[in-house]
Amino acid sequence: MTNEQETAGLHALSWFKSSYSGSSGASDCVEVAHTVGAVHVRDSKVQRGAVLSVPSAGWADFVAFAEQSA
């Protein structure tokens, strides 16, 4: 868990959407930000909302699994 101060700092990161999200104006997407040792994920529609933080190694495992499942 993170506290409010830590979460507020996460919102100041450099967030980006997947290139697969398209440019149709649809905002149903997640945004990702990288920091040393972690990847942070948030809902693009609720940018001041909750942030899921995952250790970099765990994120790499998730991406590898997603690629195999596609």
Buried (B, 14 or more C-beta within 10 A) or exposed (E): EEEEEEBEEBBEBEBEEEEEBEEEEEEEBBBBBBEEEBBBBBBBEEEEEEBEBBEEEEBEEEEEEEEEEE
